[in-house]
Each structure stands twice: as structure tokens, then as C-alpha cells.
Amino acid sequence: MTKLSFFLFLALLIAGCNNPSQQSEQSEKPDNAAPALTELSLHVKGMSCIGCENTISQALSKVKGVYESEASHVEELVTVIYDANVATPDQITESIAGEGYKVIGEIVNNDTE
């Protein structure tokens, strides 16, 4: 009876060791994926001073995946560099809108050389 209990315990231990590897294979994005750095430029209304710029920058710094942001009340422009594997443009615009500013839309850079 003792040997049977030992073998049952051993079988459960081995079966339990296989589950974490199966779960990690099912994860959507690996933790060691290289960052997909992306630049997003947004036309933003409602900024009137440097304090507004700082408010937006602080809000964006709380969005997971945002590496850098720069806001200009003069140009009504917010530029964000973020990891597209972690953050989305919707999360970024929601963060800005959550501070009371209106995101008009994305500015597409059409520079040609």
C-alpha cells in the first residue's frame, strides 16, 4: 500500500510539472519579444501652456509600453514613442482624453526624399 501511494504521488508530481510548460506555450506574446517601437503623432486641442504639456506627458508615462512622449501646446501636437507589442494607439488617446484634452486625430508624416 505504501508503494502504491508513493507511485501515485510521483505520478501526480510529474503531471503537475507538465502544466506550466503547456500554459506558457498558450500565452499570446512572449515576455522576451523584442520591442516594436512605433512613433505616433497626434493633433490635440485644449493645451494652453507648459503645464498642459506636463499633464499629458505625466499621464502618458503611466501607460505601460510608452517609452517617450513630447507635447507642444503651440503646435497642438503630441508625439509618443511606444512599444506596439504592449500599448495601442487607443490606450494612448484614451490617456490624453482622460486628462480633459481632445484628440483630433493622427498626423501622418508624408516626408519624401
N, CA, C and O atoms as a GROMACS GRO file, in nm:
protein
  452
    1MET      N    1   0.083  -0.119   0.000
    1MET     CA    2   0.000   0.000   0.000
    1MET      C    3   0.087   0.125   0.000
    1MET      O    4   0.054   0.224  -0.065
    2THR      N    5   0.200   0.120   0.073
    2THR     CA    6   0.289   0.234   0.079
    2THR      C    7   0.353   0.259  -0.056
    2THR      O    8   0.369   0.374  -0.097
    3LYS      N    9   0.390   0.152  -0.127
    3LYS     CA   10   0.450   0.168  -0.259
    3LYS      C   11   0.349   0.228  -0.357
    3LYS      O   12   0.385   0.312  -0.439
    4LEU      N   13   0.224   0.186  -0.348
    4LEU     CA   14   0.120   0.238  -0.436
    4LEU      C   15   0.100   0.388  -0.411
    4LEU      O   16   0.085   0.465  -0.506
    5SER      N   17   0.100   0.428  -0.286
    5SER     CA   18   0.085   0.570  -0.253
    5SER      C   19   0.203   0.650  -0.306
    5SER      O   20   0.186   0.761  -0.356
    6PHE      N   21   0.322   0.593  -0.294
    6PHE     CA   22   0.442   0.661  -0.344
    6PHE      C   23   0.433   0.681  -0.495
    6PHE      O   24   0.462   0.790  -0.545
    7PHE      N   25   0.392   0.577  -0.569
    7PHE     CA   26   0.383   0.587  -0.713
    7PHE      C   27   0.273   0.685  -0.756
    7PHE      O   28   0.289   0.757  -0.854
    8LEU      N   29   0.162   0.687  -0.684
    8LEU     CA   30   0.057   0.784  -0.714
    8LEU      C   31   0.106   0.927  -0.690
    8LEU      O   32   0.079   1.017  -0.770
    9PHE      N   33   0.177   0.946  -0.582
    9PHE     CA   34   0.233   1.077  -0.553
    9PHE      C   35   0.331   1.120  -0.661
    9PHE      O   36   0.329   1.235  -0.707
   10LEU      N   37   0.417   1.028  -0.702
   10LEU     CA   38   0.516   1.056  -0.805
   10LEU      C   39   0.447   1.089  -0.938
   10LEU      O   40   0.490   1.181  -1.008
   11ALA      N   41   0.343   1.016  -0.973
   11ALA     CA   42   0.269   1.041  -1.098
   11ALA      C   43   0.204   1.180  -1.095
   11ALA      O   44   0.206   1.251  -1.195
   12LEU      N   45   0.146   1.217  -0.981
   12LEU     CA   46   0.085   1.350  -0.969
   12LEU      C   47   0.191   1.460  -0.978
   12LEU      O   48   0.166   1.565  -1.038
   13LEU      N   49   0.305   1.437  -0.920
   13LEU     CA   50   0.414   1.534  -0.925
   13LEU      C   51   0.460   1.556  -1.068
   13LEU      O   52   0.481   1.670  -1.110
   14ILE      N   53   0.477   1.448  -1.141
   14ILE     CA   54   0.521   1.458  -1.281
   14ILE      C   55   0.414   1.525  -1.366
   14ILE      O   56   0.445   1.609  -1.450
   15ALA      N   57   0.290   1.490  -1.344
   15ALA     CA   58   0.181   1.552  -1.420
   15ALA      C   59   0.172   1.701  -1.390
   15ALA      O   60   0.144   1.781  -1.480
   16GLY      N   61   0.194   1.738  -1.267
   16GLY     CA   62   0.190   1.880  -1.230
   16GLY      C   63   0.304   1.959  -1.289
   16GLY      O   64   0.288   2.078  -1.316
   17CYS      N   65   0.416   1.897  -1.311
   17CYS     CA   66   0.531   1.966  -1.371
   17CYS      C   67   0.508   1.996  -1.518
   17CYS      O   68   0.570   2.088  -1.571
   18ASN      N   69   0.422   1.923  -1.585
   18ASN     CA   70   0.396   1.947  -1.727
   18ASN      C   71   0.302   2.064  -1.752
   18ASN      O   72   0.308   2.123  -1.859
   19ASN      N   73   0.217   2.099  -1.660
   19ASN     CA   74   0.119   2.205  -1.681
   19ASN      C   75   0.179   2.342  -1.706
   19ASN      O   76   0.132   2.410  -1.798
   20PRO      N   77   0.280   2.388  -1.632
   20PRO     CA   78   0.332   2.522  -1.659
   20PRO      C   79   0.387   2.538  -1.800
   20PRO      O   80   0.372   2.644  -1.860
   21SER      N   81   0.451   2.435  -1.855
   21SER     CA   82   0.504   2.447  -1.990
   21SER      C   83   0.391   2.456  -2.091
   21SER      O   84   0.404   2.527  -2.191
   22GLN      N   85   0.283   2.387  -2.068
   22GLN     CA   86   0.169   2.396  -2.159
   22GLN      C   87   0.106   2.534  -2.152
   22GLN      O   88   0.063   2.587  -2.254
   23GLN      N   89   0.097   2.592  -2.034
   23GLN     CA   90   0.039   2.725  -2.020
   23GLN      C   91   0.126   2.830  -2.086
   23GLN      O   92   0.073   2.923  -2.147
   24SER      N   93   0.258   2.818  -2.074
   24SER     CA   94   0.344   2.919  -2.134
   24SER      C   95   0.339   2.912  -2.287
   24SER      O   96   0.357   3.014  -2.353
   25GLU      N   97   0.314   2.795  -2.343
   25GLU     CA   98   0.301   2.784  -2.488
   25GLU      C   99   0.176   2.852  -2.537
   25GLU      O  100   0.169   2.892  -2.653
   26GLN      N  101   0.075   2.867  -2.452
   26GLN     CA  102  -0.050   2.926  -2.492
   26GLN      C  103  -0.053   3.077  -2.473
   26GLN      O  104  -0.151   3.141  -2.512
   27SER      N  105   0.050   3.135  -2.416
   27SER     CA  106   0.049   3.278  -2.393
   27SER      C  107   0.050   3.351  -2.527
   27SER      O  108   0.108   3.302  -2.624
   28GLU      N  109  -0.014   3.469  -2.532
   28GLU     CA  110  -0.028   3.543  -2.656
   28GLU      C  111   0.104   3.598  -2.705
   28GLU      O  112   0.137   3.584  -2.823
   29LYS      N  113   0.182   3.662  -2.618
   29LYS     CA  114   0.306   3.725  -2.656
   29LYS      C  115   0.416   3.683  -2.559
   29LYS      O  116   0.397   3.691  -2.438
   30PRO      N  117   0.528   3.639  -2.610
   30PRO     CA  118   0.636   3.602  -2.519
   30PRO      C  119   0.692   3.724  -2.448
   30PRO      O  120   0.696   3.834  -2.505
   31ASP      N  121   0.736   3.704  -2.324
   31ASP     CA  122   0.792   3.812  -2.245
   31ASP      C  123   0.922   3.863  -2.303
   31ASP      O  124   0.958   3.979  -2.282
   32ASN      N  125   0.993   3.779  -2.376
   32ASN     CA  126   1.123   3.819  -2.428
   32ASN      C  127   1.116   3.872  -2.571
   32ASN      O  128   1.219   3.881  -2.638
   33ALA      N  129   0.996   3.908  -2.619
   33ALA     CA  130   0.981   3.962  -2.754
   33ALA      C  131   1.049   4.097  -2.763
   33ALA      O  132   1.044   4.177  -2.669
   34ALA      N  133   1.113   4.122  -2.876
   34ALA     CA  134   1.180   4.250  -2.897
   34ALA      C  135   1.074   4.360  -2.908
   34ALA      O  136   0.969   4.340  -2.968
   35PRO      N  137   1.101   4.477  -2.849
   35PRO     CA  138   1.004   4.586  -2.857
   35PRO      C  139   0.982   4.630  -3.002
   35PRO      O  140   1.076   4.638  -3.080
   36ALA      N  141   0.858   4.656  -3.035
   36ALA     CA  142   0.823   4.707  -3.167
   36ALA      C  143   0.799   4.857  -3.151
   36ALA      O  144   0.684   4.902  -3.145
   37LEU      N  145   0.907   4.933  -3.145
   37LEU     CA  146   0.895   5.076  -3.120
   37LEU      C  147   0.826   5.144  -3.238
   37LEU      O  148   0.863   5.126  -3.354
   38THR      N  149   0.726   5.223  -3.203
   38THR     CA  150   0.642   5.291  -3.301
   38THR      C  151   0.625   5.435  -3.258
   38THR      O  152   0.613   5.465  -3.139
   39GLU      N  153   0.623   5.526  -3.356
   39GLU     CA  154   0.601   5.667  -3.326
   39GLU      C  155   0.461   5.705  -3.369
   39GLU      O  156   0.416   5.671  -3.478
   40LEU      N  157   0.392   5.776  -3.282
   40LEU     CA  158   0.257   5.822  -3.307
   40LEU      C  159   0.251   5.971  -3.282
   40LEU      O  160   0.289   6.018  -3.175
   41SER      N  161   0.204   6.047  -3.380
   41SER     CA  162   0.188   6.192  -3.366
   41SER      C  163   0.040   6.224  -3.370
   41SER      O  164  -0.031   6.185  -3.463
   42LEU      N  165  -0.006   6.296  -3.269
   42LEU     CA  166  -0.148   6.326  -3.255
   42LEU      C  167  -0.173   6.476  -3.250
   42LEU      O  168  -0.098   6.552  -3.188
   43HIS      N  169  -0.280   6.519  -3.318
   43HIS     CA  170  -0.326   6.657  -3.310
   43HIS      C  171  -0.419   6.665  -3.188
   43HIS      O  172  -0.522   6.597  -3.182
   44VAL      N  173  -0.381   6.750  -3.091
   44VAL     CA  174  -0.454   6.756  -2.964
   44VAL      C  175  -0.497   6.900  -2.937
   44VAL      O  176  -0.415   6.992  -2.941
   45LYS      N  177  -0.626   6.919  -2.911
   45LYS     CA  178  -0.682   7.050  -2.878
   45LYS      C  179  -0.699   7.062  -2.727
   45LYS      O  180  -0.723   6.964  -2.657
   46GLY      N  181  -0.686   7.186  -2.679
   46GLY     CA  182  -0.712   7.213  -2.538
   46GLY      C  183  -0.590   7.246  -2.455
   46GLY      O  184  -0.604   7.288  -2.340
   47MET      N  185  -0.471   7.227  -2.510
   47MET     CA  186  -0.350   7.262  -2.438
   47MET      C  187  -0.327   7.412  -2.452
   47MET      O  188  -0.335   7.467  -2.562
   48SER      N  189  -0.297   7.479  -2.340
   48SER     CA  190  -0.277   7.624  -2.347
   48SER      C  191  -0.145   7.670  -2.284
   48SER      O  192  -0.111   7.788  -2.292
   49CYS      N  193  -0.072   7.577  -2.223
   49CYS     CA  194   0.051   7.618  -2.155
   49CYS      C  195   0.143   7.499  -2.133
   49CYS      O  196   0.110   7.385  -2.167
   50ILE      N  197   0.258   7.527  -2.075
   50ILE     CA  198   0.354   7.420  -2.045
   50ILE      C  199   0.297   7.324  -1.940
   50ILE      O  200   0.329   7.205  -1.942
   51GLY      N  201   0.215   7.374  -1.852
   51GLY     CA  202   0.152   7.286  -1.752
   51GLY      C  203   0.066   7.181  -1.819
   51GLY      O  204   0.061   7.066  -1.773
   52CYS      N  205  -0.004   7.219  -1.927
   52CYS     CA  206  -0.084   7.122  -2.002
   52CYS      C  207   0.006   7.016  -2.066
   52CYS      O  208  -0.027   6.897  -2.066
   53GLU      N  209   0.118   7.060  -2.119
   53GLU     CA  210   0.213   6.967  -2.179
   53GLU      C  211   0.262   6.866  -2.075
   53GLU      O  212   0.268   6.746  -2.102
   54ASN      N  213   0.295   6.917  -1.956
   54ASN     CA  214   0.343   6.829  -1.848
   54ASN      C  215   0.235   6.732  -1.803
   54ASN      O  216   0.264   6.616  -1.774
   55THR      N  217   0.110   6.778  -1.797
   55THR     CA  218  -0.001   6.691  -1.756
   55THR      C  219  -0.014   6.574  -1.853
   55THR      O  220  -0.032   6.460  -1.810
   56ILE      N  221  -0.007   6.603  -1.982
   56ILE     CA  222  -0.019   6.497  -2.082
   56ILE      C  223   0.101   6.402  -2.074
   56ILE      O  224   0.084   6.281  -2.079
   57SER      N  225   0.220   6.457  -2.061
   57SER     CA  226   0.340   6.372  -2.051
   57SER      C  227   0.335   6.281  -1.929
   57SER      O  228   0.373   6.164  -1.936
   58GLN      N  229   0.287   6.334  -1.817
   58GLN     CA  230   0.276   6.252  -1.696
   58GLN      C  231   0.172   6.142  -1.714
   58GLN      O  232   0.193   6.029  -1.670
   59ALA      N  233   0.061   6.175  -1.777
   59ALA     CA  234  -0.043   6.074  -1.800
   59ALA      C  235   0.009   5.963  -1.891
   59ALA      O  236  -0.017   5.845  -1.868
   60LEU      N  237   0.082   6.002  -1.995
   60LEU     CA  238   0.134   5.902  -2.088
   60LEU      C  239   0.244   5.816  -2.025
   60LEU      O  240   0.262   5.700  -2.063
   61SER      N  241   0.316   5.872  -1.930
   61SER     CA  242   0.421   5.792  -1.864
   61SER      C  243   0.362   5.678  -1.781
   61SER      O  244   0.433   5.584  -1.746
   62LYS      N  245   0.234   5.684  -1.752
   62LYS     CA  246   0.167   5.578  -1.675
   62LYS      C  247   0.112   5.468  -1.765
   62LYS      O  248   0.069   5.363  -1.716
   63VAL      N  249   0.114   5.489  -1.896
   63VAL     CA  250   0.065   5.388  -1.990
   63VAL      C  251   0.177   5.287  -2.014
   63VAL      O  252   0.286   5.323  -2.060
   64LYS      N  253   0.151   5.163  -1.982
   64LYS     CA  254   0.251   5.058  -1.998
   64LYS      C  255   0.287   5.046  -2.146
   64LYS      O  256   0.200   5.034  -2.232
   65GLY      N  257   0.418   5.050  -2.174
   65GLY     CA  258   0.464   5.039  -2.311
   65GLY      C  259   0.505   5.171  -2.373
   65GLY      O  260   0.567   5.172  -2.480
   66VAL      N  261   0.472   5.284  -2.308
   66VAL     CA  262   0.513   5.414  -2.360
   66VAL      C  263   0.655   5.442  -2.313
   66VAL      O  264   0.682   5.440  -2.193
   67TYR      N  265   0.745   5.467  -2.407
   67TYR     CA  266   0.885   5.493  -2.375
   67TYR      C  267   0.913   5.642  -2.362
   67TYR      O  268   0.989   5.684  -2.276
   68GLU      N  269   0.850   5.722  -2.448
   68GLU     CA  270   0.881   5.865  -2.452
   68GLU      C  271   0.761   5.940  -2.508
   68GLU      O  272   0.689   5.888  -2.594
   69SER      N  273   0.741   6.062  -2.460
   69SER     CA  274   0.636   6.147  -2.516
   69SER      C  275   0.680   6.292  -2.510
   69SER      O  276   0.756   6.333  -2.423
   70GLU      N  277   0.629   6.368  -2.605
   70GLU     CA  278   0.657   6.511  -2.609
   70GLU      C  279   0.529   6.581  -2.652
   70GLU      O  280   0.468   6.544  -2.752
   71ALA      N  281   0.491   6.682  -2.576
   71ALA     CA  282   0.370   6.758  -2.607
   71ALA      C  283   0.407   6.904  -2.633
   71ALA      O  284   0.494   6.960  -2.567
   72SER      N  285   0.338   6.965  -2.730
   72SER     CA  286   0.360   7.105  -2.762
   72SER      C  287   0.225   7.175  -2.771
   72SER      O  288   0.145   7.146  -2.860
   73HIS      N  289   0.201   7.269  -2.678
   73HIS     CA  290   0.074   7.341  -2.683
   73HIS      C  291   0.072   7.439  -2.799
   73HIS      O  292  -0.036   7.470  -2.851
   74VAL      N  293   0.187   7.488  -2.840
   74VAL     CA  294   0.195   7.583  -2.951
   74VAL      C  295   0.156   7.515  -3.082
   74VAL      O  296   0.079   7.570  -3.161
   75GLU      N  297   0.209   7.396  -3.105
   75GLU     CA  298   0.181   7.322  -3.228
   75GLU      C  299   0.057   7.233  -3.218
   75GLU      O  300   0.015   7.175  -3.317
   76GLU      N  301  -0.001   7.222  -3.098
   76GLU     CA  302  -0.115   7.132  -3.071
   76GLU      C  303  -0.078   6.989  -3.114
   76GLU      O  304  -0.155   6.920  -3.180
   77LEU      N  305   0.042   6.948  -3.073
   77LEU     CA  306   0.097   6.821  -3.116
   77LEU      C  307   0.148   6.741  -2.998
   77LEU      O  308   0.213   6.794  -2.908
   78VAL      N  309   0.118   6.611  -2.999
   78VAL     CA  310   0.173   6.518  -2.901
   78VAL      C  311   0.236   6.404  -2.980
   78VAL      O  312   0.170   6.341  -3.062
   79THR      N  313   0.364   6.380  -2.954
   79THR     CA  314   0.436   6.272  -3.019
   79THR      C  315   0.472   6.168  -2.914
   79THR      O  316   0.525   6.202  -2.808
   80VAL      N  317   0.444   6.044  -2.945
   80VAL     CA  318   0.465   5.935  -2.849
   80VAL      C  319   0.544   5.823  -2.916
   80VAL      O  320   0.514   5.784  -3.029
   81ILE      N  321   0.645   5.773  -2.847
   81ILE     CA  322   0.717   5.654  -2.890
   81ILE      C  323   0.679   5.543  -2.793
   81ILE      O  324   0.698   5.555  -2.672
   82TYR      N  325   0.625   5.435  -2.849
   82TYR     CA  326   0.573   5.328  -2.765
   82TYR      C  327   0.602   5.193  -2.827
   82TYR      O  328   0.634   5.182  -2.946
   83ASP      N  329   0.589   5.090  -2.745
   83ASP     CA  330   0.606   4.952  -2.789
   83ASP      C  331   0.470   4.901  -2.834
   83ASP      O  332   0.379   4.884  -2.753
   84ALA      N  333   0.456   4.877  -2.963
   84ALA     CA  334   0.328   4.832  -3.019
   84ALA      C  335   0.289   4.692  -2.972
   84ALA      O  336   0.175   4.651  -2.989
   85ASN      N  337   0.384   4.618  -2.913
   85ASN     CA  338   0.350   4.488  -2.855
   85ASN      C  339   0.280   4.502  -2.721
   85ASN      O  340   0.217   4.408  -2.673
   86VAL      N  341   0.290   4.621  -2.661
   86VAL     CA  342   0.237   4.641  -2.526
   86VAL      C  343   0.122   4.741  -2.524
   86VAL      O  344   0.018   4.715  -2.465
   87ALA      N  345   0.140   4.854  -2.589
   87ALA     CA  346   0.041   4.962  -2.588
   87ALA      C  347  -0.025   4.974  -2.725
   87ALA      O  348   0.029   4.928  -2.826
   88THR      N  349  -0.142   5.036  -2.727
   88THR     CA  350  -0.214   5.060  -2.852
   88THR      C  351  -0.240   5.209  -2.867
   88THR      O  352  -0.240   5.282  -2.768
   89PRO      N  353  -0.262   5.255  -2.990
   89PRO     CA  354  -0.298   5.396  -3.009
   89PRO      C  355  -0.425   5.435  -2.932
   89PRO      O  356  -0.435   5.548  -2.883
   90ASP      N  357  -0.519   5.343  -2.920
   90ASP     CA  358  -0.641   5.372  -2.843
   90ASP      C  359  -0.610   5.398  -2.696
   90ASP      O  360  -0.668   5.489  -2.636
   91GLN      N  361  -0.520   5.320  -2.636
   91GLN     CA  362  -0.482   5.342  -2.497
   91GLN      C  363  -0.415   5.479  -2.480
   91GLN      O  364  -0.438   5.548  -2.381
   92ILE      N  365  -0.335   5.517  -2.577
   92ILE     CA  366  -0.266   5.645  -2.572
   92ILE      C  367  -0.366   5.760  -2.583
   92ILE      O  368  -0.360   5.855  -2.505
   93THR      N  369  -0.457   5.752  -2.679
   93THR     CA  370  -0.555   5.860  -2.695
   93THR      C  371  -0.651   5.866  -2.575
   93THR      O  372  -0.692   5.975  -2.534
   94GLU      N  373  -0.686   5.751  -2.520
   94GLU     CA  374  -0.772   5.749  -2.401
   94GLU      C  375  -0.703   5.815  -2.282
   94GLU      O  376  -0.768   5.882  -2.202
   95SER      N  377  -0.573   5.795  -2.270
   95SER     CA  378  -0.498   5.856  -2.161
   95SER      C  379  -0.499   6.008  -2.173
   95SER      O  380  -0.516   6.079  -2.074
   96ILE      N  381  -0.482   6.058  -2.294
   96ILE     CA  382  -0.485   6.202  -2.318
   96ILE      C  383  -0.625   6.257  -2.294
   96ILE      O  384  -0.642   6.359  -2.226
   97ALA      N  385  -0.725   6.190  -2.348
   97ALA     CA  386  -0.863   6.234  -2.331
   97ALA      C  387  -0.905   6.229  -2.184
   97ALA      O  388  -0.986   6.311  -2.140
   98GLY      N  389  -0.851   6.135  -2.111
   98GLY     CA  390  -0.882   6.123  -1.969
   98GLY      C  391  -0.836   6.243  -1.888
   98GLY      O  392  -0.885   6.265  -1.777
   99GLU      N  393  -0.743   6.320  -1.941
   99GLU     CA  394  -0.695   6.441  -1.874
   99GLU      C  395  -0.774   6.565  -1.918
   99GLU      O  396  -0.745   6.676  -1.873
  100GLY      N  397  -0.872   6.546  -2.007
  100GLY     CA  398  -0.958   6.657  -2.048
  100GLY      C  399  -0.921   6.722  -2.180
  100GLY      O  400  -0.974   6.828  -2.212
  101TYR      N  401  -0.832   6.662  -2.255
  101TYR     CA  402  -0.791   6.717  -2.384
  101TYR      C  403  -0.858   6.639  -2.496
  101TYR      O  404  -0.893   6.523  -2.479
  102LYS      N  405  -0.875   6.705  -2.611
  102LYS     CA  406  -0.945   6.643  -2.723
  102LYS      C  407  -0.844   6.602  -2.830
  102LYS      O  408  -0.774   6.685  -2.888
  103VAL      N  409  -0.839   6.473  -2.856
  103VAL     CA  410  -0.752   6.421  -2.961
  103VAL      C  411  -0.830   6.429  -3.092
  103VAL      O  412  -0.931   6.360  -3.110
  104ILE      N  413  -0.782   6.514  -3.183
  104ILE     CA  414  -0.849   6.535  -3.311
  104ILE      C  415  -0.820   6.421  -3.407
  104ILE      O  416  -0.909   6.374  -3.478
  105GLY      N  417  -0.697   6.376  -3.408
  105GLY     CA  418  -0.661   6.266  -3.495
  105GLY      C  419  -0.511   6.250  -3.505
  105GLY      O  420  -0.433   6.326  -3.448
  106GLU      N  421  -0.474   6.147  -3.582
  106GLU     CA  422  -0.333   6.116  -3.602
  106GLU      C  423  -0.278   6.204  -3.715
  106GLU      O  424  -0.346   6.228  -3.815
  107ILE      N  425  -0.155   6.249  -3.698
  107ILE     CA  426  -0.086   6.326  -3.801
  107ILE      C  427   0.007   6.230  -3.873
  107ILE      O  428   0.095   6.169  -3.812
  108VAL      N  429  -0.012   6.217  -4.002
  108VAL     CA  430   0.070   6.127  -4.083
  108VAL      C  431   0.181   6.209  -4.145
  108VAL      O  432   0.155   6.311  -4.210
  109ASN      N  433   0.304   6.164  -4.126
  109ASN     CA  434   0.420   6.231  -4.181
  109ASN      C  435   0.444   6.181  -4.322
  109ASN      O  436   0.480   6.065  -4.343
  110ASN      N  437   0.425   6.268  -4.420
  110ASN     CA  438   0.440   6.229  -4.560
  110ASN      C  439   0.566   6.286  -4.622
  110ASN      O  440   0.567   6.322  -4.740
  111ASP      N  441   0.674   6.295  -4.545
  111ASP     CA  442   0.801   6.347  -4.598
  111ASP      C  443   0.852   6.253  -4.707
  111ASP      O  444   0.854   6.131  -4.691
  112THR      N  445   0.894   6.313  -4.818
  112THR     CA  446   0.956   6.232  -4.924
  112THR      C  447   1.093   6.291  -4.952
  112THR      O  448   1.115   6.412  -4.945
  113GLU      N  449   1.185   6.202  -4.983
  113GLU     CA  450   1.322   6.246  -5.010
  113GLU      C  451   1.354   6.229  -5.155
  113GLU      O  452   1.465   6.261  -5.198
   0.00000   0.00000   0.00000
